[in-house]
């Protein structure tokens, strides 16, 4: 268990949230132009780092809004919380 700082509601228990997987996965502009392998890669292949990872989360038992988190997958320490559509910290 750990606390997550919802950008709208403040700190809440992790049990109020659902993880939506890796953040910043962009849908290909023209999926019909992709090979089956490239499409499968977009749909199913995700990084699984040991350490810093950026993820989408939703406050399912609260405001029901989505946002991004940068979290260490080993310690669960959250180093950044930022709204959808915004760039992660350290990126321009
Ligand atoms: Zn919330």
PDB file of the backbone (N, CA, C, O) and the ligand in Angstrom, with CONECT records:
HET     ZN  A 101       1
ATOM      1  N   UNK A   1       0.833  -1.192   0.000  1.00  0.00           N
ATOM      2  CA  UNK A   1       0.000   0.000   0.000  1.00  0.00           C
ATOM      3  C   UNK A   1       0.872   1.248   0.000  1.00  0.00           C
ATOM      4  O   UNK A   1       1.902   1.311   0.672  1.00  0.00           O
ATOM      5  N   UNK A   2       0.446   2.208  -0.749  1.00  0.00           N
ATOM      6  CA  UNK A   2       1.128   3.481  -0.749  1.00  0.00           C
ATOM      7  C   UNK A   2       0.126   4.565  -1.084  1.00  0.00           C
ATOM      8  O   UNK A   2      -0.969   4.285  -1.571  1.00  0.00           O
ATOM      9  N   UNK A   3       0.504   5.796  -0.824  1.00  0.00           N
ATOM     10  CA  UNK A   3      -0.365   6.936  -1.103  1.00  0.00           C
ATOM     11  C   UNK A   3      -0.084   7.478  -2.496  1.00  0.00           C
ATOM     12  O   UNK A   3       1.062   7.538  -2.940  1.00  0.00           O
ATOM     13  N   UNK A   4      -1.148   7.868  -3.171  1.00  0.00           N
ATOM     14  CA  UNK A   4      -1.032   8.506  -4.469  1.00  0.00           C
ATOM     15  C   UNK A   4      -1.660   9.883  -4.347  1.00  0.00           C
ATOM     16  O   UNK A   4      -2.751  10.045  -3.802  1.00  0.00           O
ATOM     17  N   UNK A   5      -0.939  10.877  -4.870  1.00  0.00           N
ATOM     18  CA  UNK A   5      -1.416  12.256  -4.826  1.00  0.00           C
ATOM     19  C   UNK A   5      -2.245  12.531  -6.077  1.00  0.00           C
ATOM     20  O   UNK A   5      -1.698  12.840  -7.136  1.00  0.00           O
ATOM     21  N   UNK A   6      -3.567  12.417  -5.952  1.00  0.00           N
ATOM     22  CA  UNK A   6      -4.445  12.746  -7.076  1.00  0.00           C
ATOM     23  C   UNK A   6      -4.325  14.251  -7.327  1.00  0.00           C
ATOM     24  O   UNK A   6      -4.419  15.037  -6.384  1.00  0.00           O
ATOM     25  N   UNK A   7      -4.118  14.671  -8.594  1.00  0.00           N
ATOM     26  CA  UNK A   7      -3.980  16.104  -8.866  1.00  0.00           C
ATOM     27  C   UNK A   7      -5.217  16.916  -8.473  1.00  0.00           C
ATOM     28  O   UNK A   7      -5.117  18.131  -8.303  1.00  0.00           O
ATOM     29  N   UNK A   8      -6.374  16.277  -8.326  1.00  0.00           N
ATOM     30  CA  UNK A   8      -7.596  17.010  -8.011  1.00  0.00           C
ATOM     31  C   UNK A   8      -8.058  16.795  -6.568  1.00  0.00           C
ATOM     32  O   UNK A   8      -8.654  17.695  -5.976  1.00  0.00           O
ATOM     33  N   UNK A   9      -7.790  15.609  -5.990  1.00  0.00           N
ATOM     34  CA  UNK A   9      -8.331  15.268  -4.675  1.00  0.00           C
ATOM     35  C   UNK A   9      -7.288  15.271  -3.558  1.00  0.00           C
ATOM     36  O   UNK A   9      -7.640  15.280  -2.378  1.00  0.00           O
ATOM     37  N   UNK A  10      -6.011  15.265  -3.926  1.00  0.00           N
ATOM     38  CA  UNK A  10      -4.971  15.186  -2.913  1.00  0.00           C
ATOM     39  C   UNK A  10      -4.581  13.747  -2.629  1.00  0.00           C
ATOM     40  O   UNK A  10      -4.976  12.843  -3.365  1.00  0.00           O
ATOM     41  N   UNK A  11      -3.812  13.522  -1.572  1.00  0.00           N
ATOM     42  CA  UNK A  11      -3.310  12.180  -1.279  1.00  0.00           C
ATOM     43  C   UNK A  11      -4.419  11.221  -0.856  1.00  0.00           C
ATOM     44  O   UNK A  11      -5.242  11.536   0.003  1.00  0.00           O
ATOM     45  N   UNK A  12      -4.420  10.059  -1.474  1.00  0.00           N
ATOM     46  CA  UNK A  12      -5.401   9.018  -1.156  1.00  0.00           C
ATOM     47  C   UNK A  12      -4.693   7.666  -1.181  1.00  0.00           C
ATOM     48  O   UNK A  12      -3.613   7.527  -1.755  1.00  0.00           O
ATOM     49  N   UNK A  13      -5.320   6.672  -0.548  1.00  0.00           N
ATOM     50  CA  UNK A  13      -4.754   5.330  -0.524  1.00  0.00           C
ATOM     51  C   UNK A  13      -4.754   4.729  -1.929  1.00  0.00           C
ATOM     52  O   UNK A  13      -5.670   4.954  -2.719  1.00  0.00           O
ATOM     53  N   UNK A  14      -3.719   3.973  -2.214  1.00  0.00           N
ATOM     54  CA  UNK A  14      -3.571   3.343  -3.528  1.00  0.00           C
ATOM     55  C   UNK A  14      -4.792   2.507  -3.918  1.00  0.00           C
ATOM     56  O   UNK A  14      -5.082   2.356  -5.105  1.00  0.00           O
ATOM     57  N   UNK A  15      -5.514   1.961  -2.922  1.00  0.00           N
ATOM     58  CA  UNK A  15      -6.661   1.100  -3.219  1.00  0.00           C
ATOM     59  C   UNK A  15      -7.795   1.848  -3.923  1.00  0.00           C
ATOM     60  O   UNK A  15      -8.691   1.213  -4.480  1.00  0.00           O
ATOM     61  N   UNK A  16      -7.774   3.179  -3.908  1.00  0.00           N
ATOM     62  CA  UNK A  16      -8.801   3.962  -4.601  1.00  0.00           C
ATOM     63  C   UNK A  16      -8.506   4.124  -6.087  1.00  0.00           C
ATOM     64  O   UNK A  16      -9.322   4.675  -6.825  1.00  0.00           O
ATOM     65  N   UNK A  17      -7.342   3.647  -6.531  1.00  0.00           N
ATOM     66  CA  UNK A  17      -6.899   3.901  -7.900  1.00  0.00           C
ATOM     67  C   UNK A  17      -6.756   2.603  -8.688  1.00  0.00           C
ATOM     68  O   UNK A  17      -6.594   1.526  -8.116  1.00  0.00           O
ATOM     69  N   UNK A  18      -6.818   2.727 -10.001  1.00  0.00           N
ATOM     70  CA  UNK A  18      -6.497   1.624 -10.909  1.00  0.00           C
ATOM     71  C   UNK A  18      -5.382   2.086 -11.820  1.00  0.00           C
ATOM     72  O   UNK A  18      -5.356   3.233 -12.266  1.00  0.00           O
ATOM     73  N   UNK A  19      -4.470   1.184 -12.087  1.00  0.00           N
ATOM     74  CA  UNK A  19      -3.369   1.490 -12.990  1.00  0.00           C
ATOM     75  C   UNK A  19      -3.780   1.148 -14.413  1.00  0.00           C
ATOM     76  O   UNK A  19      -4.327   0.076 -14.670  1.00  0.00           O
ATOM     77  N   UNK A  20      -3.515   2.062 -15.332  1.00  0.00           N
ATOM     78  CA  UNK A  20      -3.862   1.857 -16.743  1.00  0.00           C
ATOM     79  C   UNK A  20      -2.663   1.508 -17.601  1.00  0.00           C
ATOM     80  O   UNK A  20      -2.743   1.568 -18.828  1.00  0.00           O
ATOM     81  N   UNK A  21      -1.565   1.148 -16.985  1.00  0.00           N
ATOM     82  CA  UNK A  21      -0.402   0.728 -17.751  1.00  0.00           C
ATOM     83  C   UNK A  21       0.522   1.878 -18.113  1.00  0.00           C
ATOM     84  O   UNK A  21       0.400   2.997 -17.613  1.00  0.00           O
ATOM     85  N   UNK A  22       1.432   1.562 -18.984  1.00  0.00           N
ATOM     86  CA  UNK A  22       2.481   2.506 -19.361  1.00  0.00           C
ATOM     87  C   UNK A  22       1.899   3.775 -19.973  1.00  0.00           C
ATOM     88  O   UNK A  22       0.956   3.725 -20.763  1.00  0.00           O
ATOM     89  N   UNK A  23       2.470   4.898 -19.598  1.00  0.00           N
ATOM     90  CA  UNK A  23       2.033   6.188 -20.131  1.00  0.00           C
ATOM     91  C   UNK A  23       2.777   6.512 -21.421  1.00  0.00           C
ATOM     92  O   UNK A  23       3.804   5.910 -21.736  1.00  0.00           O
ATOM     93  N   UNK A  24       2.239   7.466 -22.150  1.00  0.00           N
ATOM     94  CA  UNK A  24       2.870   8.037 -23.344  1.00  0.00           C
ATOM     95  C   UNK A  24       3.006   7.045 -24.495  1.00  0.00           C
ATOM     96  O   UNK A  24       3.958   7.122 -25.271  1.00  0.00           O
ATOM     97  N   UNK A  25       2.065   6.117 -24.608  1.00  0.00           N
ATOM     98  CA  UNK A  25       2.009   5.232 -25.776  1.00  0.00           C
ATOM     99  C   UNK A  25       1.122   5.927 -26.800  1.00  0.00           C
ATOM    100  O   UNK A  25      -0.074   6.103 -26.570  1.00  0.00           O
ATOM    101  N   UNK A  26       1.691   6.313 -27.908  1.00  0.00           N
ATOM    102  CA  UNK A  26       0.927   7.049 -28.919  1.00  0.00           C
ATOM    103  C   UNK A  26       0.375   6.102 -29.975  1.00  0.00           C
ATOM    104  O   UNK A  26       1.083   5.240 -30.495  1.00  0.00           O
ATOM    105  N   UNK A  27      -0.914   6.285 -30.282  1.00  0.00           N
ATOM    106  CA  UNK A  27      -1.545   5.485 -31.327  1.00  0.00           C
ATOM    107  C   UNK A  27      -0.943   5.893 -32.672  1.00  0.00           C
ATOM    108  O   UNK A  27      -0.806   7.083 -32.956  1.00  0.00           O
ATOM    109  N   UNK A  28      -0.586   4.910 -33.495  1.00  0.00           N
ATOM    110  CA  UNK A  28      -0.040   5.250 -34.819  1.00  0.00           C
ATOM    111  C   UNK A  28      -1.026   6.095 -35.619  1.00  0.00           C
ATOM    112  O   UNK A  28      -2.236   5.882 -35.544  1.00  0.00           O
ATOM    113  N   UNK A  29      -0.510   7.048 -36.379  1.00  0.00           N
ATOM    114  CA  UNK A  29      -1.362   7.964 -37.133  1.00  0.00           C
ATOM    115  C   UNK A  29      -2.193   7.234 -38.179  1.00  0.00           C
ATOM    116  O   UNK A  29      -3.348   7.595 -38.406  1.00  0.00           O
ATOM    117  N   UNK A  30      -1.632   6.223 -38.814  1.00  0.00           N
ATOM    118  CA  UNK A  30      -2.352   5.487 -39.851  1.00  0.00           C
ATOM    119  C   UNK A  30      -2.162   3.984 -39.638  1.00  0.00           C
ATOM    120  O   UNK A  30      -1.280   3.375 -40.244  1.00  0.00           O
ATOM    121  N   UNK A  31      -2.989   3.389 -38.776  1.00  0.00           N
ATOM    122  CA  UNK A  31      -2.805   1.966 -38.457  1.00  0.00           C
ATOM    123  C   UNK A  31      -2.871   1.052 -39.672  1.00  0.00           C
ATOM    124  O   UNK A  31      -2.233   0.000 -39.683  1.00  0.00           O
ATOM    125  N   UNK A  32      -3.634   1.433 -40.700  1.00  0.00           N
ATOM    126  CA  UNK A  32      -3.762   0.582 -41.886  1.00  0.00           C
ATOM    127  C   UNK A  32      -2.435   0.438 -42.627  1.00  0.00           C
ATOM    128  O   UNK A  32      -2.249  -0.509 -43.392  1.00  0.00           O
ATOM    129  N   UNK A  33      -1.527   1.358 -42.407  1.00  0.00           N
ATOM    130  CA  UNK A  33      -0.230   1.304 -43.083  1.00  0.00           C
ATOM    131  C   UNK A  33       0.774   0.413 -42.359  1.00  0.00           C
ATOM    132  O   UNK A  33       1.847   0.122 -42.889  1.00  0.00           O
ATOM    133  N   UNK A  34       0.426  -0.019 -41.148  1.00  0.00           N
ATOM    134  CA  UNK A  34       1.370  -0.816 -40.359  1.00  0.00           C
ATOM    135  C   UNK A  34       1.307  -2.284 -40.741  1.00  0.00           C
ATOM    136  O   UNK A  34       0.264  -2.785 -41.163  1.00  0.00           O
ATOM    137  N   UNK A  35       2.423  -2.958 -40.590  1.00  0.00           N
ATOM    138  CA  UNK A  35       2.443  -4.412 -40.724  1.00  0.00           C
ATOM    139  C   UNK A  35       1.743  -5.009 -39.508  1.00  0.00           C
ATOM    140  O   UNK A  35       1.555  -4.338 -38.494  1.00  0.00           O
ATOM    141  N   UNK A  36       1.363  -6.273 -39.621  1.00  0.00           N
ATOM    142  CA  UNK A  36       0.746  -6.943 -38.477  1.00  0.00           C
ATOM    143  C   UNK A  36       1.683  -6.955 -37.276  1.00  0.00           C
ATOM    144  O   UNK A  36       1.251  -6.799 -36.134  1.00  0.00           O
ATOM    145  N   UNK A  37       2.954  -7.140 -37.547  1.00  0.00           N
ATOM    146  CA  UNK A  37       3.942  -7.162 -36.466  1.00  0.00           C
ATOM    147  C   UNK A  37       4.033  -5.802 -35.776  1.00  0.00           C
ATOM    148  O   UNK A  37       4.091  -5.734 -34.549  1.00  0.00           O
ATOM    149  N   UNK A  38       4.044  -4.733 -36.547  1.00  0.00           N
ATOM    150  CA  UNK A  38       4.124  -3.387 -35.965  1.00  0.00           C
ATOM    151  C   UNK A  38       2.848  -3.059 -35.183  1.00  0.00           C
ATOM    152  O   UNK A  38       2.910  -2.425 -34.130  1.00  0.00           O
ATOM    153  N   UNK A  39       1.693  -3.492 -35.699  1.00  0.00           N
ATOM    154  CA  UNK A  39       0.430  -3.247 -34.999  1.00  0.00           C
ATOM    155  C   UNK A  39       0.394  -4.028 -33.683  1.00  0.00           C
ATOM    156  O   UNK A  39      -0.015  -3.493 -32.653  1.00  0.00           O
ATOM    157  N   UNK A  40       0.820  -5.284 -33.719  1.00  0.00           N
ATOM    158  CA  UNK A  40       0.865  -6.096 -32.497  1.00  0.00           C
ATOM    159  C   UNK A  40       1.831  -5.490 -31.487  1.00  0.00           C
ATOM    160  O   UNK A  40       1.580  -5.507 -30.282  1.00  0.00           O
ATOM    161  N   UNK A  41       2.936  -4.958 -31.992  1.00  0.00           N
ATOM    162  CA  UNK A  41       3.900  -4.307 -31.110  1.00  0.00           C
ATOM    163  C   UNK A  41       3.257  -3.113 -30.401  1.00  0.00           C
ATOM    164  O   UNK A  41       3.435  -2.928 -29.197  1.00  0.00           O
ATOM    165  N   UNK A  42       2.510  -2.303 -31.159  1.00  0.00           N
ATOM    166  CA  UNK A  42       1.813  -1.152 -30.558  1.00  0.00           C
ATOM    167  C   UNK A  42       0.787  -1.613 -29.512  1.00  0.00           C
ATOM    168  O   UNK A  42       0.681  -1.024 -28.436  1.00  0.00           O
ATOM    169  N   UNK A  43       0.039  -2.664 -29.839  1.00  0.00           N
ATOM    170  CA  UNK A  43      -1.034  -3.103 -28.939  1.00  0.00           C
ATOM    171  C   UNK A  43      -0.536  -3.776 -27.664  1.00  0.00           C
ATOM    172  O   UNK A  43      -1.083  -3.554 -26.583  1.00  0.00           O
ATOM    173  N   UNK A  44       0.507  -4.602 -27.796  1.00  0.00           N
ATOM    174  CA  UNK A  44       0.836  -5.500 -26.686  1.00  0.00           C
ATOM    175  C   UNK A  44       2.191  -5.293 -26.030  1.00  0.00           C
ATOM    176  O   UNK A  44       2.363  -5.650 -24.864  1.00  0.00           O
ATOM    177  N   UNK A  45       3.143  -4.737 -26.730  1.00  0.00           N
ATOM    178  CA  UNK A  45       4.498  -4.686 -26.178  1.00  0.00           C
ATOM    179  C   UNK A  45       4.684  -3.428 -25.332  1.00  0.00           C
ATOM    180  O   UNK A  45       4.490  -2.305 -25.798  1.00  0.00           O
ATOM    181  N   UNK A  46       5.057  -3.647 -24.108  1.00  0.00           N
ATOM    182  CA  UNK A  46       5.299  -2.545 -23.182  1.00  0.00           C
ATOM    183  C   UNK A  46       6.629  -2.772 -22.482  1.00  0.00           C
ATOM    184  O   UNK A  46       7.114  -3.897 -22.365  1.00  0.00           O
ATOM    185  N   UNK A  47       7.202  -1.666 -22.022  1.00  0.00           N
ATOM    186  CA  UNK A  47       8.432  -1.818 -21.258  1.00  0.00           C
ATOM    187  C   UNK A  47       8.080  -2.330 -19.861  1.00  0.00           C
ATOM    188  O   UNK A  47       6.959  -2.143 -19.388  1.00  0.00           O
ATOM    189  N   UNK A  48       9.005  -2.948 -19.236  1.00  0.00           N
ATOM    190  CA  UNK A  48       8.799  -3.462 -17.885  1.00  0.00           C
ATOM    191  C   UNK A  48      10.060  -3.187 -17.078  1.00  0.00           C
ATOM    192  O   UNK A  48      10.759  -4.111 -16.661  1.00  0.00           O
ATOM    193  N   UNK A  49      10.340  -1.910 -16.863  1.00  0.00           N
ATOM    194  CA  UNK A  49      11.631  -1.568 -16.264  1.00  0.00           C
ATOM    195  C   UNK A  49      11.691  -1.874 -14.768  1.00  0.00           C
ATOM    196  O   UNK A  49      10.679  -1.898 -14.069  1.00  0.00           O
ATOM    197  N   UNK A  50      12.884  -2.099 -14.324  1.00  0.00           N
ATOM    198  CA  UNK A  50      13.155  -2.173 -12.894  1.00  0.00           C
ATOM    199  C   UNK A  50      13.691  -0.802 -12.522  1.00  0.00           C
ATOM    200  O   UNK A  50      14.859  -0.493 -12.760  1.00  0.00           O
ATOM    201  N   UNK A  51      12.824   0.020 -11.933  1.00  0.00           N
ATOM    202  CA  UNK A  51      13.224   1.387 -11.628  1.00  0.00           C
ATOM    203  C   UNK A  51      12.167   2.358 -12.093  1.00  0.00           C
ATOM    204  O   UNK A  51      10.972   2.080 -11.996  1.00  0.00           O
ATOM    205  N   UNK A  52      12.601   3.490 -12.594  1.00  0.00           N
ATOM    206  CA  UNK A  52      11.678   4.572 -12.963  1.00  0.00           C
ATOM    207  C   UNK A  52      10.770   4.167 -14.117  1.00  0.00           C
ATOM    208  O   UNK A  52      11.226   3.665 -15.144  1.00  0.00           O
ATOM    209  N   UNK A  53       9.454   4.400 -13.920  1.00  0.00           N
ATOM    210  CA  UNK A  53       8.457   4.034 -14.931  1.00  0.00           C
ATOM    211  C   UNK A  53       7.347   5.067 -14.902  1.00  0.00           C
ATOM    212  O   UNK A  53       6.927   5.510 -13.833  1.00  0.00           O
ATOM    213  N   UNK A  54       6.875   5.446 -16.078  1.00  0.00           N
ATOM    214  CA  UNK A  54       5.760   6.403 -16.162  1.00  0.00           C
ATOM    215  C   UNK A  54       4.495   5.638 -16.509  1.00  0.00           C
ATOM    216  O   UNK A  54       4.453   4.878 -17.477  1.00  0.00           O
ATOM    217  N   UNK A  55       3.460   5.851 -15.699  1.00  0.00           N
ATOM    218  CA  UNK A  55       2.221   5.070 -15.813  1.00  0.00           C
ATOM    219  C   UNK A  55       0.995   5.966 -15.804  1.00  0.00           C
ATOM    220  O   UNK A  55       1.024   7.077 -15.276  1.00  0.00           O
ATOM    221  N   UNK A  56      -0.091   5.465 -16.401  1.00  0.00           N
ATOM    222  CA  UNK A  56      -1.381   6.136 -16.333  1.00  0.00           C
ATOM    223  C   UNK A  56      -2.151   5.545 -15.163  1.00  0.00           C
ATOM    224  O   UNK A  56      -2.151   4.329 -14.971  1.00  0.00           O
ATOM    225  N   UNK A  57      -2.798   6.384 -14.390  1.00  0.00           N
ATOM    226  CA  UNK A  57      -3.627   5.930 -13.276  1.00  0.00           C
ATOM    227  C   UNK A  57      -4.956   6.671 -13.318  1.00  0.00           C
ATOM    228  O   UNK A  57      -5.044   7.795 -13.813  1.00  0.00           O
ATOM    229  N   UNK A  58      -5.980   6.027 -12.795  1.00  0.00           N
ATOM    230  CA  UNK A  58      -7.289   6.673 -12.695  1.00  0.00           C
ATOM    231  C   UNK A  58      -7.753   6.594 -11.238  1.00  0.00           C
ATOM    232  O   UNK A  58      -7.589   5.571 -10.573  1.00  0.00           O
ATOM    233  N   UNK A  59      -8.330   7.685 -10.765  1.00  0.00           N
ATOM    234  CA  UNK A  59      -8.867   7.712  -9.409  1.00  0.00           C
ATOM    235  C   UNK A  59     -10.271   7.115  -9.458  1.00  0.00           C
ATOM    236  O   UNK A  59     -11.268   7.838  -9.425  1.00  0.00           O
ATOM    237  N   UNK A  60     -10.334   5.801  -9.536  1.00  0.00           N
ATOM    238  CA  UNK A  60     -11.584   5.077  -9.794  1.00  0.00           C
ATOM    239  C   UNK A  60     -12.614   5.258  -8.685  1.00  0.00           C
ATOM    240  O   UNK A  60     -13.811   5.306  -8.970  1.00  0.00           O
ATOM    241  N   UNK A  61     -12.189   5.357  -7.443  1.00  0.00           N
ATOM    242  CA  UNK A  61     -13.116   5.508  -6.319  1.00  0.00           C
ATOM    243  C   UNK A  61     -13.202   6.960  -5.854  1.00  0.00           C
ATOM    244  O   UNK A  61     -13.617   7.238  -4.729  1.00  0.00           O
ATOM    245  N   UNK A  62     -12.817   7.858  -6.710  1.00  0.00           N
ATOM    246  CA  UNK A  62     -12.850   9.279  -6.364  1.00  0.00           C
ATOM    247  C   UNK A  62     -13.393  10.089  -7.519  1.00  0.00           C
ATOM    248  O   UNK A  62     -14.544   9.926  -7.924  1.00  0.00           O
ATOM    249  N   UNK A  63     -12.556  10.960  -8.043  1.00  0.00           N
ATOM    250  CA  UNK A  63     -13.003  11.879  -9.099  1.00  0.00           C
ATOM    251  C   UNK A  63     -13.087  11.222 -10.470  1.00  0.00           C
ATOM    252  O   UNK A  63     -13.620  11.819 -11.405  1.00  0.00           O
ATOM    253  N   UNK A  64     -12.569   9.997 -10.608  1.00  0.00           N
ATOM    254  CA  UNK A  64     -12.595   9.220 -11.852  1.00  0.00           C
ATOM    255  C   UNK A  64     -11.808   9.879 -12.983  1.00  0.00           C
ATOM    256  O   UNK A  64     -12.093   9.646 -14.158  1.00  0.00           O
ATOM    257  N   UNK A  65     -10.840  10.684 -12.639  1.00  0.00           N
ATOM    258  CA  UNK A  65     -10.003  11.327 -13.643  1.00  0.00           C
ATOM    259  C   UNK A  65      -8.687  10.558 -13.820  1.00  0.00           C
ATOM    260  O   UNK A  65      -8.172   9.935 -12.892  1.00  0.00           O
ATOM    261  N   UNK A  66      -8.169  10.630 -15.046  1.00  0.00           N
ATOM    262  CA  UNK A  66      -6.898  10.000 -15.386  1.00  0.00           C
ATOM    263  C   UNK A  66      -5.768  11.014 -15.220  1.00  0.00           C
ATOM    264  O   UNK A  66      -5.954  12.217 -15.403  1.00  0.00           O
ATOM    265  N   UNK A  67      -4.608  10.500 -14.873  1.00  0.00           N
ATOM    266  CA  UNK A  67      -3.395  11.313 -14.776  1.00  0.00           C
ATOM    267  C   UNK A  67      -2.192  10.388 -14.876  1.00  0.00           C
ATOM    268  O   UNK A  67      -2.338   9.166 -14.908  1.00  0.00           O
ATOM    269  N   UNK A  68      -1.030  10.967 -14.924  1.00  0.00           N
ATOM    270  CA  UNK A  68       0.210  10.194 -15.053  1.00  0.00           C
ATOM    271  C   UNK A  68       1.014  10.246 -13.764  1.00  0.00           C
ATOM    272  O   UNK A  68       0.967  11.210 -13.000  1.00  0.00           O
ATOM    273  N   UNK A  69       1.742   9.179 -13.565  1.00  0.00           N
ATOM    274  CA  UNK A  69       2.626   9.068 -12.404  1.00  0.00           C
ATOM    275  C   UNK A  69       3.985   8.590 -12.888  1.00  0.00           C
ATOM    276  O   UNK A  69       4.078   7.763 -13.795  1.00  0.00           O
ATOM    277  N   UNK A  70       5.019   9.108 -12.286  1.00  0.00           N
ATOM    278  CA  UNK A  70       6.351   8.544 -12.457  1.00  0.00           C
ATOM    279  C   UNK A  70       6.684   7.846 -11.149  1.00  0.00           C
ATOM    280  O   UNK A  70       6.737   8.467 -10.087  1.00  0.00           O
ATOM    281  N   UNK A  71       6.907   6.539 -11.248  1.00  0.00           N
ATOM    282  CA  UNK A  71       7.052   5.722 -10.038  1.00  0.00           C
ATOM    283  C   UNK A  71       8.236   4.781 -10.193  1.00  0.00           C
ATOM    284  O   UNK A  71       8.520   4.282 -11.283  1.00  0.00           O
ATOM    285  N   UNK A  72       8.917   4.551  -9.086  1.00  0.00           N
ATOM    286  CA  UNK A  72       9.975   3.546  -9.066  1.00  0.00           C
ATOM    287  C   UNK A  72       9.314   2.192  -8.812  1.00  0.00           C
ATOM    288  O   UNK A  72       8.651   2.009  -7.791  1.00  0.00           O
ATOM    289  N   UNK A  73       9.491   1.248  -9.730  1.00  0.00           N
ATOM    290  CA  UNK A  73       8.790  -0.030  -9.631  1.00  0.00           C
ATOM    291  C   UNK A  73       9.356  -0.931  -8.538  1.00  0.00           C
ATOM    292  O   UNK A  73       8.742  -1.939  -8.189  1.00  0.00           O
ATOM    293  N   UNK A  74      10.503  -0.583  -8.004  1.00  0.00           N
ATOM    294  CA  UNK A  74      11.098  -1.383  -6.926  1.00  0.00           C
ATOM    295  C   UNK A  74      10.631  -0.867  -5.565  1.00  0.00           C
ATOM    296  O   UNK A  74      10.136  -1.631  -4.736  1.00  0.00           O
ATOM    297  N   UNK A  75      10.795   0.424  -5.349  1.00  0.00           N
ATOM    298  CA  UNK A  75      10.471   1.011  -4.045  1.00  0.00           C
ATOM    299  C   UNK A  75       9.032   1.546  -3.977  1.00  0.00           C
ATOM    300  O   UNK A  75       8.531   1.838  -2.890  1.00  0.00           O
ATOM    301  N   UNK A  76       8.370   1.675  -5.132  1.00  0.00           N
ATOM    302  CA  UNK A  76       7.027   2.287  -5.259  1.00  0.00           C
ATOM    303  C   UNK A  76       7.043   3.778  -4.927  1.00  0.00           C
ATOM    304  O   UNK A  76       5.987   4.391  -4.776  1.00  0.00           O
ATOM    305  N   UNK A  77       8.227   4.356  -4.812  1.00  0.00           N
ATOM    306  CA  UNK A  77       8.318   5.787  -4.547  1.00  0.00           C
ATOM    307  C   UNK A  77       7.848   6.560  -5.771  1.00  0.00           C
ATOM    308  O   UNK A  77       8.320   6.329  -6.885  1.00  0.00           O
ATOM    309  N   UNK A  78       6.916   7.477  -5.553  1.00  0.00           N
ATOM    310  CA  UNK A  78       6.388   8.297  -6.635  1.00  0.00           C
ATOM    311  C   UNK A  78       7.196   9.575  -6.704  1.00  0.00           C
ATOM    312  O   UNK A  78       7.291  10.309  -5.720  1.00  0.00           O
ATOM    313  N   UNK A  79       7.780   9.846  -7.867  1.00  0.00           N
ATOM    314  CA  UNK A  79       8.642  11.012  -8.015  1.00  0.00           C
ATOM    315  C   UNK A  79       7.954  12.142  -8.762  1.00  0.00           C
ATOM    316  O   UNK A  79       8.445  13.271  -8.750  1.00  0.00           O
ATOM    317  N   UNK A  80       6.817  11.864  -9.421  1.00  0.00           N
ATOM    318  CA  UNK A  80       6.089  12.932 -10.113  1.00  0.00           C
ATOM    319  C   UNK A  80       4.653  12.488 -10.360  1.00  0.00           C
ATOM    320  O   UNK A  80       4.385  11.313 -10.609  1.00  0.00           O
ATOM    321  N   UNK A  81       3.745  13.439 -10.289  1.00  0.00           N
ATOM    322  CA  UNK A  81       2.344  13.248 -10.670  1.00  0.00           C
ATOM    323  C   UNK A  81       2.005  14.410 -11.587  1.00  0.00           C
ATOM    324  O   UNK A  81       2.221  15.567 -11.226  1.00  0.00           O
ATOM    325  N   UNK A  82       1.476  14.117 -12.768  1.00  0.00           N
ATOM    326  CA  UNK A  82       1.153  15.192 -13.699  1.00  0.00           C
ATOM    327  C   UNK A  82      -0.064  14.812 -14.525  1.00  0.00           C
ATOM    328  O   UNK A  82      -0.355  13.636 -14.743  1.00  0.00           O
ATOM    329  N   UNK A  83      -0.758  15.833 -14.971  1.00  0.00           N
ATOM    330  CA  UNK A  83      -2.024  15.633 -15.677  1.00  0.00           C
ATOM    331  C   UNK A  83      -1.812  15.092 -17.087  1.00  0.00           C
ATOM    332  O   UNK A  83      -0.751  15.269 -17.686  1.00  0.00           O
ATOM    333  N   UNK A  84      -2.835  14.437 -17.598  1.00  0.00           N
ATOM    334  CA  UNK A  84      -2.811  13.944 -18.968  1.00  0.00           C
ATOM    335  C   UNK A  84      -2.590  15.119 -19.918  1.00  0.00           C
ATOM    336  O   UNK A  84      -3.080  16.224 -19.683  1.00  0.00           O
ATOM    337  N   UNK A  85      -1.865  14.869 -20.964  1.00  0.00           N
ATOM    338  CA  UNK A  85      -1.601  15.907 -21.955  1.00  0.00           C
ATOM    339  C   UNK A  85      -0.414  16.781 -21.622  1.00  0.00           C
ATOM    340  O   UNK A  85       0.018  17.594 -22.440  1.00  0.00           O
ATOM    341  N   UNK A  86       0.110  16.615 -20.430  1.00  0.00           N
ATOM    342  CA  UNK A  86       1.289  17.390 -20.052  1.00  0.00           C
ATOM    343  C   UNK A  86       2.528  16.526 -20.215  1.00  0.00           C
ATOM    344  O   UNK A  86       2.467  15.298 -20.151  1.00  0.00           O
ATOM    345  N   UNK A  87       3.628  17.182 -20.424  1.00  0.00           N
ATOM    346  CA  UNK A  87       4.875  16.447 -20.600  1.00  0.00           C
ATOM    347  C   UNK A  87       5.403  15.981 -19.243  1.00  0.00           C
ATOM    348  O   UNK A  87       5.223  16.664 -18.235  1.00  0.00           O
ATOM    349  N   UNK A  88       6.047  14.831 -19.220  1.00  0.00           N
ATOM    350  CA  UNK A  88       6.617  14.373 -17.953  1.00  0.00           C
ATOM    351  C   UNK A  88       7.749  15.284 -17.526  1.00  0.00           C
ATOM    352  O   UNK A  88       8.368  15.936 -18.366  1.00  0.00           O
ATOM    353  N   UNK A  89       8.027  15.338 -16.240  1.00  0.00           N
ATOM    354  CA  UNK A  89       9.100  16.190 -15.755  1.00  0.00           C
ATOM    355  C   UNK A  89      10.431  15.778 -16.388  1.00  0.00           C
ATOM    356  O   UNK A  89      10.730  14.595 -16.549  1.00  0.00           O
ATOM    357  N   UNK A  90      11.201  16.778 -16.732  1.00  0.00           N
ATOM    358  CA  UNK A  90      12.504  16.513 -17.330  1.00  0.00           C
ATOM    359  C   UNK A  90      12.465  16.381 -18.830  1.00  0.00           C
ATOM    360  O   UNK A  90      13.517  16.213 -19.446  1.00  0.00           O
ATOM    361  N   UNK A  91      11.291  16.451 -19.455  1.00  0.00           N
ATOM    362  CA  UNK A  91      11.159  16.376 -20.914  1.00  0.00           C
ATOM    363  C   UNK A  91      10.616  17.680 -21.449  1.00  0.00           C
ATOM    364  O   UNK A  91       9.782  18.319 -20.808  1.00  0.00           O
ATOM    365  N   UNK A  92      11.072  18.075 -22.598  1.00  0.00           N
ATOM    366  CA  UNK A  92      10.550  19.288 -23.245  1.00  0.00           C
ATOM    367  C   UNK A  92       9.833  18.935 -24.505  1.00  0.00           C
ATOM    368  O   UNK A  92       9.323  19.819 -25.193  1.00  0.00           O
TER     369      UNK A  92
HETATM  370 ZN    ZN A 101      -9.205  12.298  -7.626  1.00  0.00          ZN
END
